[in-house]
Amino acid sequence: MVSGLSRNDGRARRLPTAVKIVIAGGFGVGKTTMVGTVSETRPLRTEELLTDEGVGIDDLSGVERKKTTTVAMDFGRITMRDEYVLYLFGTPGQERFWFMWDEVSLGALGAVVLADTRRLSDCFPSVDYFERRSTPFVVAVNCFEGARQYDLEEIQMALNLGPKVPVMLCDARSLESCKQVLINLVLHAMKFRGLPAEAPQNA
């Protein structure tokens, strides 16, 4: 995180705290959608069309209609009450692009792991990745239409999460839903790192 003071017309003005957040999860879980939903600027996307080269490599079960994939990262930005600027970095979900995760995650305050109950096991690699690196994270279950809805405690147990890892429902298409996930992550991450935590409410 980076913060500082700016001088405007001779008066000191505190700059918002810059925070890097990673949006991770399996292929087709909604990472690109979430970054695009909350970004106050035009999001940077590195999507490419799915080709025949991915046949037999990419698992499309449950997301058969998906035509594109992120090959590097997604990037967006959102300001919370002029106090925080969250820089959002979405990771590629396919295994053949996991080598990008270290670069994308470097210096992050914390991460959102998006989950899809139709393919819950797809978020295990993300959970393992952040647990091994002691990176604070929350699990946000993206509520896809027609997907079975589980109790949050069931999901916590199925993913073998520690009791302190927050699990919540979200809609990656909803600005308010995504903002609440990000607020919960910032509070959790700051508490995890022993930093004073104050909710950046009302973006």
Residue, then its C-alpha position, 0 to 999 in steps of 0.5 A: m500500500v502507498s499513501g502520501l500528501s499532496r499540496n493544492d493551493g498551499r493546503a495539504r491534502r492526503l492522497p488516497t491509500a493505493v491498494k493492490i487486490v487480486i481476483a482469482g479463481g477457476f476458468g469461467v468463474g467470473k473474474t473478468t466480469m467482476v473487474g469490469t463491473v467495479s472498474e471506474t475506468r475502462p478495464l484492461r483485458t487480455e482476452e483471446l478467442l478459444t481455439d481448437e488448440g485448447v481442445g483436450i486441455d481446457d475443461l469447458s464443462g459447465v461453461e460450454r458457452k464461453k468463447t474467450t479466455t484471459v491469457a495474462m490478466d485483467f486490470g481495473r480500478i475503483t475509488m472508495r470514499d476518496e480514502y482508498v484506490l483499489y487496483l484490481f488484477g484478475t488472474p488467468g484461470q486456465e492451468r496453462f497460464w498459471f505461470m502468470w500468478d506470481e507476477v500478478s500477485l506480487g505486492a497484493l494486500g489480499a485476494v478474492v477467490l471467486a467460486d462456482t458451485r457447479r465447479l467448486s473444485d476449480c478454486f482449490p488451486s487458488v485457495d492453495y496458492f494464497e494459503r501457501r504464501s500466507t496471503p489473506f483472502v476471502v471466498a466469494v461464491n458467484c451466484f450463477e443462474g440455475a446453479r445449486q445454492y449451498d449453505l456457506e458453512e458447507i462451502q467452507m467445509a468442502l474447501n477445507l477453509g480455516p474458520k477465519v477465512p470469510v465466505m460470502l455470496c456475490d453476483a459478479r454482475s452487480l456493482e453493489s455486490c462486488k463492492q461489498v466483497l471488496i470491502n470485506l476483503v480489505l477489512h479481513a486483510m488489514k486485520f490479518r496483517g495487524l493493520p488498523a482496519e476501517a471500512p471504506q464504506n460507500a464508494 
